[in-house]
Amino acid sequence: MKTALLEGKKPAKFDKHIIGNLLLDAAPADEVREEKMLIGVRNEAGEIYRLIGASKLNSFMNAVEELFDLGLVDELQHIEEPKEGCDAIFSAP
């Protein structure tokens, strides 16, 4: 899976846990957006600051499970359609 920090956005305090728990390759944001499935991560200000791109459903589901394990919530969990270009958007509760 690929990930990118979005320019001008402050990483969330829990970001080091995401990096520590998920196997992610840093890539330019445009490259991450080309992946089949996208996960956005919001910071404390409510801005999406990190994108995680997965090319396979299995990778996407593993990432989602890890983010839930970190205590984060997916605001799109009960919605069928993408929002802000993401298939899942995680933030601290």
OpenMM code with the backbone's topology and positions (N, CA, C; nanometers):
from openmm import Vec3, app, unit

residues = "MET LYS THR ALA LEU LEU GLU GLY LYS LYS PRO ALA LYS PHE ASP LYS HIS ILE ILE GLY ASN LEU LEU LEU ASP ALA ALA PRO ALA ASP GLU VAL ARG GLU GLU LYS MET LEU ILE GLY VAL ARG ASN GLU ALA GLY GLU ILE TYR ARG LEU ILE GLY ALA SER LYS LEU ASN SER PHE MET ASN ALA VAL GLU GLU LEU PHE ASP LEU GLY LEU VAL ASP GLU LEU GLN HIS ILE GLU GLU PRO LYS GLU GLY CYS ASP ALA ILE PHE SER ALA PRO".split()
positions = [
    Vec3(0.0841, -0.1181, 0.0000),
    Vec3(0.0000, 0.0000, 0.0000),
    Vec3(0.0883, 0.1239, 0.0000),
    Vec3(0.0354, 0.2278, -0.0592),
    Vec3(0.1095, 0.3533, -0.0694),
    Vec3(0.0429, 0.4573, 0.0193),
    Vec3(0.1225, 0.5531, 0.0655),
    Vec3(0.0675, 0.6602, 0.1471),
    Vec3(0.1370, 0.7910, 0.1147),
    Vec3(0.0657, 0.9001, 0.1419),
    Vec3(0.1216, 1.0341, 0.1232),
    Vec3(0.0645, 1.1267, 0.2284),
    Vec3(0.1506, 1.2133, 0.2799),
    Vec3(0.1041, 1.3232, 0.3646),
    Vec3(0.0651, 1.4356, 0.2695),
    Vec3(-0.0483, 1.4986, 0.2940),
    Vec3(-0.0931, 1.6057, 0.2056),
    Vec3(-0.0266, 1.7363, 0.2467),
    Vec3(0.0211, 1.8073, 0.1467),
    Vec3(0.0952, 1.9301, 0.1688),
    Vec3(0.0122, 2.0334, 0.2444),
    Vec3(0.0739, 2.0970, 0.3427),
    Vec3(0.0086, 2.2043, 0.4171),
    Vec3(-0.0866, 2.1573, 0.5264),
    Vec3(-0.0976, 2.0266, 0.5471),
    Vec3(-0.1871, 1.9731, 0.6509),
    Vec3(-0.1028, 1.9165, 0.7647),
    Vec3(-0.1443, 1.9452, 0.8868),
    Vec3(-0.0701, 1.8991, 1.0040),
    Vec3(-0.1089, 1.7556, 1.0384),
    Vec3(-0.0092, 1.6658, 1.0511),
    Vec3(-0.0398, 1.5268, 1.0904),
    Vec3(-0.1056, 1.5205, 1.2284),
    Vec3(-0.1912, 1.4224, 1.2452),
    Vec3(-0.2583, 1.4019, 1.3740),
    Vec3(-0.1579, 1.3495, 1.4762),
    Vec3(-0.1906, 1.3685, 1.6033),
    Vec3(-0.1027, 1.3222, 1.7111),
    Vec3(-0.0827, 1.1705, 1.7049),
    Vec3(-0.1822, 1.0973, 1.6541),
    Vec3(-0.1744, 0.9508, 1.6496),
    Vec3(-0.1056, 0.8988, 1.5227),
    Vec3(-0.0540, 0.9882, 1.4386),
    Vec3(0.0013, 0.9457, 1.3091),
    Vec3(0.1151, 0.8444, 1.3239),
    Vec3(0.1991, 0.8592, 1.4258),
    Vec3(0.3117, 0.7659, 1.4424),
    Vec3(0.2625, 0.6232, 1.4639),
    Vec3(0.1430, 0.6073, 1.5204),
    Vec3(0.0865, 0.4731, 1.5395),
    Vec3(0.0442, 0.4116, 1.4056),
    Vec3(-0.0054, 0.4951, 1.3158),
    Vec3(-0.0435, 0.4468, 1.1824),
    Vec3(0.0814, 0.3956, 1.1100),
    Vec3(0.1867, 0.4753, 1.1133),
    Vec3(0.3120, 0.4377, 1.0473),
    Vec3(0.3702, 0.3121, 1.1114),
    Vec3(0.3564, 0.2998, 1.2429),
    Vec3(0.4110, 0.1852, 1.3139),
    Vec3(0.3340, 0.0566, 1.2913),
    Vec3(0.2031, 0.0661, 1.2654),
    Vec3(0.1188, -0.0539, 1.2563),
    Vec3(0.0876, -0.0987, 1.1139),
    Vec3(0.1023, -0.0112, 1.0170),
    Vec3(0.0706, -0.0473, 0.8783),
    Vec3(0.1979, -0.0482, 0.7943),
    Vec3(0.2081, -0.1448, 0.7043),
    Vec3(0.3207, -0.1477, 0.6118),
    Vec3(0.2867, -0.0588, 0.4931),
    Vec3(0.3442, 0.0614, 0.4931),
    Vec3(0.3114, 0.1602, 0.3912),
    Vec3(0.4375, 0.2072, 0.3207),
    Vec3(0.4253, 0.2294, 0.1903),
    Vec3(0.5343, 0.2872, 0.1123),
    Vec3(0.5002, 0.4323, 0.0829),
    Vec3(0.5906, 0.5231, 0.1173),
    Vec3(0.5688, 0.6651, 0.0882),
    Vec3(0.5711, 0.6857, -0.0630),
    Vec3(0.4783, 0.7682, -0.1108),
    Vec3(0.4689, 0.7969, -0.2543),
    Vec3(0.4099, 0.9370, -0.2700),
    Vec3(0.4272, 0.9979, -0.3870),
    Vec3(0.3626, 1.1277, -0.4106),
    Vec3(0.2095, 1.1133, -0.4038),
    Vec3(0.1418, 1.2180, -0.3578),
    Vec3(-0.0043, 1.2144, -0.3414),
    Vec3(-0.0764, 1.1748, -0.4704),
    Vec3(-0.0291, 1.2245, -0.5851),
    Vec3(-0.0937, 1.1912, -0.7130),
    Vec3(-0.0874, 1.0415, -0.7408),
    Vec3(0.0250, 0.9798, -0.7045),
    Vec3(0.0427, 0.8355, -0.7249),
    Vec3(-0.0505, 0.7565, -0.6321),
    Vec3(-0.0640, 0.8027, -0.5084),
    Vec3(-0.1526, 0.7352, -0.4121),
    Vec3(-0.2977, 0.7426, -0.4608),
    Vec3(-0.3373, 0.8581, -0.5152),
    Vec3(-0.4753, 0.8771, -0.5641),
    Vec3(-0.5083, 0.7837, -0.6803),
    Vec3(-0.4081, 0.7290, -0.7484),
    Vec3(-0.4313, 0.6386, -0.8614),
    Vec3(-0.4672, 0.4967, -0.8162),
    Vec3(-0.4479, 0.4663, -0.6874),
    Vec3(-0.4797, 0.3324, -0.6366),
    Vec3(-0.6312, 0.3095, -0.6432),
    Vec3(-0.6705, 0.1821, -0.6452),
    Vec3(-0.8114, 0.1442, -0.6607),
    Vec3(-0.8987, 0.1925, -0.5443),
    Vec3(-0.8470, 0.1804, -0.4210),
    Vec3(-0.9230, 0.2189, -0.3017),
    Vec3(-0.8415, 0.3156, -0.2172),
    Vec3(-0.9083, 0.4186, -0.1662),
    Vec3(-0.8397, 0.5221, -0.0885),
    Vec3(-0.8967, 0.5329, 0.0519),
    Vec3(-0.8054, 0.5493, 0.1475),
    Vec3(-0.8428, 0.5762, 0.2859),
    Vec3(-0.7864, 0.7134, 0.3197),
    Vec3(-0.8719, 0.7987, 0.3732),
    Vec3(-0.8268, 0.9290, 0.4208),
    Vec3(-0.8166, 0.9246, 0.5726),
    Vec3(-0.7237, 1.0031, 0.6276),
    Vec3(-0.7107, 1.0132, 0.7723),
    Vec3(-0.7188, 1.1604, 0.8094),
    Vec3(-0.8088, 1.1918, 0.9021),
    Vec3(-0.8281, 1.3315, 0.9446),
    Vec3(-0.7432, 1.3642, 1.0670),
    Vec3(-0.6969, 1.4883, 1.0722),
    Vec3(-0.6252, 1.5366, 1.1899),
    Vec3(-0.7247, 1.5981, 1.2887),
    Vec3(-0.6734, 1.6523, 1.3972),
    Vec3(-0.7603, 1.7092, 1.5008),
    Vec3(-0.8404, 1.8297, 1.4512),
    Vec3(-0.7929, 1.8945, 1.3449),
    Vec3(-0.8650, 2.0089, 1.2877),
    Vec3(-0.9744, 1.9640, 1.1902),
    Vec3(-0.9860, 1.8310, 1.1681),
    Vec3(-1.0893, 1.7795, 1.0790),
    Vec3(-1.0489, 1.7761, 0.9326),
    Vec3(-0.9205, 1.8008, 0.9046),
    Vec3(-0.8719, 1.7989, 0.7664),
    Vec3(-0.8120, 1.6622, 0.7341),
    Vec3(-0.8345, 1.6159, 0.6118),
    Vec3(-0.7668, 1.4940, 0.5682),
    Vec3(-0.6214, 1.5323, 0.5420),
    Vec3(-0.5299, 1.4715, 0.6169),
    Vec3(-0.3877, 1.5040, 0.6049),
    Vec3(-0.3069, 1.3894, 0.5449),
    Vec3(-0.3612, 1.2667, 0.5499),
    Vec3(-0.2896, 1.1507, 0.4971),
    Vec3(-0.3837, 1.0699, 0.4088),
    Vec3(-0.3304, 1.0244, 0.2956),
    Vec3(-0.4031, 0.9316, 0.2095),
    Vec3(-0.3295, 0.7985, 0.2107),
    Vec3(-0.4062, 0.6912, 0.2154),
    Vec3(-0.3516, 0.5566, 0.2049),
    Vec3(-0.4227, 0.4910, 0.0870),
    Vec3(-0.3451, 0.4425, -0.0072),
    Vec3(-0.4022, 0.3809, -0.1268),
    Vec3(-0.3767, 0.2317, -0.1295),
    Vec3(-0.4793, 0.1556, -0.1622),
    Vec3(-0.4676, 0.0099, -0.1718),
    Vec3(-0.5112, -0.0340, -0.3103),
    Vec3(-0.4358, -0.1269, -0.3685),
    Vec3(-0.4710, -0.1766, -0.5020),
    Vec3(-0.5604, -0.2998, -0.4938),
    Vec3(-0.5611, -0.3681, -0.3778),
    Vec3(-0.6421, -0.4895, -0.3620),
    Vec3(-0.7360, -0.4758, -0.2433),
    Vec3(-0.8533, -0.5355, -0.2539),
    Vec3(-0.9518, -0.5308, -0.1465),
    Vec3(-0.8945, -0.5872, -0.0168),
    Vec3(-0.8179, -0.6949, -0.0268),
    Vec3(-0.7586, -0.7571, 0.0911),
    Vec3(-0.6692, -0.6582, 0.1669),
    Vec3(-0.5866, -0.5849, 0.0944),
    Vec3(-0.4985, -0.4841, 0.1558),
    Vec3(-0.5815, -0.3737, 0.2203),
    Vec3(-0.6844, -0.3289, 0.1491),
    Vec3(-0.7735, -0.2247, 0.2008),
    Vec3(-0.8378, -0.2700, 0.3318),
    Vec3(-0.8915, -0.3922, 0.3330),
    Vec3(-0.9588, -0.4432, 0.4527),
    Vec3(-0.8612, -0.4589, 0.5692),
    Vec3(-0.7385, -0.5033, 0.5414),
    Vec3(-0.6367, -0.5150, 0.6460),
    Vec3(-0.6048, -0.3783, 0.7056),
    Vec3(-0.5922, -0.2770, 0.6208),
    Vec3(-0.5629, -0.1415, 0.6684),
    Vec3(-0.6781, -0.0897, 0.7540),
    Vec3(-0.8010, -0.1109, 0.7081),
    Vec3(-0.9199, -0.0680, 0.7825),
    Vec3(-0.9215, -0.1344, 0.9204),
    Vec3(-0.8946, -0.2643, 0.9240),
    Vec3(-0.8933, -0.3376, 1.0514),
    Vec3(-0.7867, -0.2816, 1.1466),
    Vec3(-0.6680, -0.2539, 1.0937),
    Vec3(-0.5606, -0.1967, 1.1768),
    Vec3(-0.5995, -0.0598, 1.2319),
    Vec3(-0.6636, 0.0225, 1.1494),
    Vec3(-0.7045, 0.1561, 1.1940),
    Vec3(-0.8121, 0.1471, 1.3021),
    Vec3(-0.9049, 0.0527, 1.2866),
    Vec3(-1.0043, 0.0294, 1.3927),
    Vec3(-0.9345, -0.0154, 1.5213),
    Vec3(-0.8340, -0.1038, 1.5073),
    Vec3(-0.7595, -0.1525, 1.6241),
    Vec3(-0.6883, -0.0398, 1.6977),
    Vec3(-0.6546, 0.0674, 1.6251),
    Vec3(-0.5897, 0.1831, 1.6869),
    Vec3(-0.6911, 0.2722, 1.7596),
    Vec3(-0.8193, 0.2341, 1.7535),
    Vec3(-0.9229, 0.3119, 1.8203),
    Vec3(-0.9812, 0.4233, 1.7352),
    Vec3(-0.9486, 0.4237, 1.6063),
    Vec3(-1.0015, 0.5269, 1.5171),
    Vec3(-1.1387, 0.4844, 1.4661),
    Vec3(-1.2159, 0.5819, 1.4218),
    Vec3(-1.3497, 0.5535, 1.3689),
    Vec3(-1.3564, 0.5917, 1.2214),
    Vec3(-1.4345, 0.5142, 1.1455),
    Vec3(-1.4532, 0.5393, 1.0026),
    Vec3(-1.5873, 0.6078, 0.9831),
    Vec3(-1.5826, 0.7344, 0.9419),
    Vec3(-1.7081, 0.8087, 0.9247),
    Vec3(-1.7905, 0.7579, 0.8066),
    Vec3(-1.7317, 0.6771, 0.7210),
    Vec3(-1.8044, 0.6233, 0.6047),
    Vec3(-1.8460, 0.4780, 0.6252),
    Vec3(-1.8312, 0.4272, 0.7457),
    Vec3(-1.8579, 0.2862, 0.7739),
    Vec3(-1.9977, 0.2420, 0.7297),
    Vec3(-2.0960, 0.3288, 0.7432),
    Vec3(-2.2341, 0.2913, 0.7108),
    Vec3(-2.2846, 0.3586, 0.5831),
    Vec3(-2.1912, 0.4065, 0.5021),
    Vec3(-2.2266, 0.4741, 0.3769),
    Vec3(-2.1664, 0.3943, 0.2612),
    Vec3(-2.2432, 0.3756, 0.1568),
    Vec3(-2.1985, 0.2934, 0.0436),
    Vec3(-2.1115, 0.3690, -0.0569),
    Vec3(-2.1217, 0.5013, -0.0607),
    Vec3(-2.0502, 0.5743, -0.1651),
    Vec3(-1.9309, 0.6526, -0.1091),
    Vec3(-1.8299, 0.6746, -0.1922),
    Vec3(-1.7117, 0.7501, -0.1483),
    Vec3(-1.7467, 0.8943, -0.1118),
    Vec3(-1.6625, 0.9543, -0.0272),
    Vec3(-1.6791, 1.0933, 0.0123),
    Vec3(-1.5414, 1.1576, 0.0076),
    Vec3(-1.5344, 1.2771, -0.0469),
    Vec3(-1.4066, 1.3489, -0.0608),
    Vec3(-1.3036, 1.2619, -0.1327),
    Vec3(-1.3511, 1.1744, -0.2229),
    Vec3(-1.2630, 1.0887, -0.3011),
    Vec3(-1.2117, 0.9663, -0.2271),
    Vec3(-1.2607, 0.9437, -0.1050),
    Vec3(-1.2112, 0.8322, -0.0227),
    Vec3(-1.3202, 0.7272, -0.0005),
    Vec3(-1.2753, 0.6013, 0.0100),
    Vec3(-1.3672, 0.4904, 0.0387),
    Vec3(-1.3863, 0.4700, 0.1891),
    Vec3(-1.2947, 0.5251, 0.2676),
    Vec3(-1.3025, 0.5236, 0.4131),
    Vec3(-1.2316, 0.6491, 0.4614),
    Vec3(-1.2828, 0.7101, 0.5688),
    Vec3(-1.2166, 0.8266, 0.6274),
    Vec3(-1.2105, 0.8035, 0.7782),
    Vec3(-1.0890, 0.7930, 0.8295),
    Vec3(-1.0688, 0.7641, 0.9708),
    Vec3(-1.0279, 0.8884, 1.0480),
    Vec3(-1.0708, 0.8948, 1.1729),
    Vec3(-1.0298, 1.0010, 1.2637),
    Vec3(-1.0433, 0.9512, 1.4067),
    Vec3(-0.9891, 1.0288, 1.4994),
    Vec3(-1.0031, 0.9945, 1.6408),
    Vec3(-1.1468, 1.0203, 1.6811),
    Vec3(-1.2027, 0.9371, 1.7723),
    Vec3(-1.3422, 0.9557, 1.8134),
    Vec3(-1.3638, 1.0875, 1.8867),
] * unit.nanometer
topology = app.Topology()
chain = topology.addChain("A")
for resn in residues:
    res = topology.addResidue(resn, chain)
    for name in ("N", "CA", "C"):
        topology.addAtom(name, app.Element.getBySymbol(name[0]), res)
